[in-house]
Amino acid sequence: MTRHMLGLHGVTAESLGMIMERAWRIRQNRQQYREKLKGKLIAALFFEPSTRTKLSFELAAHWLGAEFIHFPLETSSRVKGESLLDTILTVTAMGVDALIIRHSNSGVLEWLKEKVDVPLINAGDGAHEHPTQALLDLHTMYHYFDSLKDIEVVMVGDIQHSRVVRSSIWALKTLGARITLVGPPSLLPREFEQFGISISWRLDEVLPKADIVYLLRIQQERQQKGLLPSLADYTRQFGLTAGRLSLLKPGVLVMHPGPVNVGVEITAEALQLLRSWPRERAQVCIEHQVASGVVVRAALLDYLLGEESHEITA
Amino acid sequence: MKLLLKGATVVDPSQDLEEQADLLIEDGVVAGIGRGIRADYARELDLSGKYLVPGFVDMHVHLREPGFEGKETIATGTAAAVAGGITSLACMPNTAPPVDNPLVVGYIQQKAREAGLARVYPVGALTRNRQGEFMADYSALYAAGVRAFSDDGDPVDNSYLLYQIFKYLLAFEDTLIISHCEDRRLAANGLVHEGYWSNLLGLPGIPPAAETVAVAREILLAQATGKRLHLAHISTAGAVEWIRWAKEKGLPVTAEVTPHHLLLTDAAVKGYNTAAKVNPPLRSEEDRQALLQGLREGIIDVIATDHAPHKIDEKDLDYFEAPFGVIGLETAVPMLLTELVHRGELSLRELVQAYSCRSARILGVPGGTLKPGAPADIAVLDLEAEGVIEPRRFYSKARNTPFAGRKVRGLPVLTLLGGEIKMEEGAVKVGKQE
């Protein structure tokens, strides 16, 4: 049976714990893992542009001694009419040990997994899941909290279109955290409550309880699609502004998957103030998240492809 | 040529009949119904224990020919129909070329005659080339035999034009406008019902309002003009309420529901199952209950399949790329018998009324009755026969059903068209011509 990482929905606390533990060990002693995936070939097929995710997978592969090849498909072969499956089959026929895929269609890996017999790793499928982002966020959170049990996580932004949210909420729930999603109703359907989490359309009401404030990136085109009056309106209601900093609980973590639209999700003034504050008051851990990306992706690659590899138990 | 069908329970709501009786067919028409009928020189079939009903009439079918013969042809589609107990069907005009001129009407009629299996009534396009810009050539289509007009999957967005069409067609008194109710701006390229599953799977949702807004518009245009309107494949509780309102006002409005909307919810898309990708989308359990209740109350008049065949490789794509549509001709009767009739949700009589009597009446075509003199279009059902929905055994070219593998109890076992056997024990008499 092939081992995949398609998403975190249904993944057990045990599996999450093992990946976290391995990431911790790699972080402690990278050298020990230098040849873990020697001779393995990992291919990244990105049908959507990506800088940091692709780069951190590439570094992760290098850390473990694997070969890494990248096909920037958003510009090339699909234009020529080569079908998605043809592309995937061509690449797998050339002999790869794992495929890392990013694609704009939600669920595309669920379909592909029936067609190929190499491990598939989801680097973001549409608005569905982005499991490695959620895993690296967990890694960051564990750097600051010993346990996520009863930790209050407030995620703010375009919930509707966020694949980060659709991975994070499952993992956070499994690990005992409490989640509140915040955003304008046009980007946060009431039905999210059916997942057993809280929702709010007013940031000011939920900020005071947050142990972690997770800001999501707002895409410019949401405004053009009539989902927002303007980015300025968004910032007034949902941006982390200097005025809102007084609502924050001491010791709060501020996270963002990047790249940050400074002035939209968080204002430059607020960011500057937060960074100047002592750790006991607040911490911005965006850089920690980026660094965690490589560690966690290396842990995942080793977990799926290494000698003591595992299936993700769901 | 005489045929005597003996001993079945005849269920014919058109003459309030539900009793064990013999039925005599002479020269292709029903010659008599009663107990202990004797006829000299008649071939006799013993149907004891079976149910004999007017052949089913499906007013929403895509036969795909001309233009998309890889998906289905008139021959394979009508074979699928009689395999499913369906003797008459109306086929939608989204062919290539579309049914917006009498040549295509004639072509479909000719192909249907050659297949010789079921009565086929082409629905004409509502606008030229189905583009929603100009009226179609109604008088020419009418002269060719068309009595129903629709742009089906591509509804006329322009309310002004639609209003003029409703008025224009008043002069063609015995015609019907069939509306696929969808506000496409509101549907916004959605792929599934907007709700729990769209949120879980991260798929763009189609809100129920995309249907109800359009239903309201169509009903108000029917009210404004008095033109007879039929609402295709209703999927929402809200639409049922609008139709209820229209009927209370006495407006000339009828409506249909598909077996898949009656039997499934959006949970069927779990795992990005493209076999359940259909437009309008499978909705919530509340919607499903409202549709069932609407059907029982007669707010929704008819059942129709919206049989929408696609090639296997077309449906075997990811959820975004795969086309909308499910097939239904060979699954409708077994699934409805199993899930609704046997469970007491709908009586057999109500099923026959909704899937035969009323559909024939709304279309204004023969069938839907076994009154003496009516064509002997008949379906015989074995309510105890058990089976499994096996797509590889379909007569349809397509396999895109969300019911694959489902166990069924209740099968059509004999289909007659104009007194001729077209299907017996599941085997279609392909190649026989009238």
Contacts between the chains, C-beta under 8 A, distances in Angstrom:
chain1	res1	chain2	res2	distance
A	9	B	200	7.6
A	84	B	318	7.2
A	84	B	321	7.7
A	105	B	318	5.2
A	105	B	319	6.9
A	105	B	320	4.1
A	105	B	321	7.2
A	106	B	201	6.0
A	106	B	202	4.1
A	106	B	203	5.3
A	106	B	272	7.7
A	106	B	319	7.0
A	106	B	320	7.5
A	107	B	201	6.0
A	107	B	202	7.6
A	107	B	203	7.1
A	107	B	272	3.6
A	107	B	318	6.2
A	107	B	319	4.9
A	107	B	320	8.0
A	108	B	318	4.4
A	108	B	319	7.9
A	108	B	320	7.6
A	110	B	271	6.2
A	110	B	272	4.9
A	111	B	272	6.2
A	111	B	317	7.3
A	111	B	318	4.3
A	111	B	319	7.2
A	112	B	318	7.6
A	125	B	202	7.7
A	126	B	202	5.6
A	126	B	203	7.8
A	126	B	320	7.8
A	127	B	202	3.5
A	127	B	203	7.6
A	127	B	204	7.8
A	128	B	201	6.2
A	128	B	202	3.6
A	128	B	203	7.8
A	129	B	202	7.2
A	160	B	199	7.9
A	163	B	202	6.3
A	166	B	200	7.8
A	166	B	202	5.4
A	189	B	194	7.5
A	189	B	199	6.1
A	191	B	195	5.7
A	191	B	196	5.8
A	191	B	199	5.3
A	192	B	199	6.0
A	194	B	196	5.2
A	194	B	199	7.6
A	195	B	199	7.5
A	195	B	200	7.5
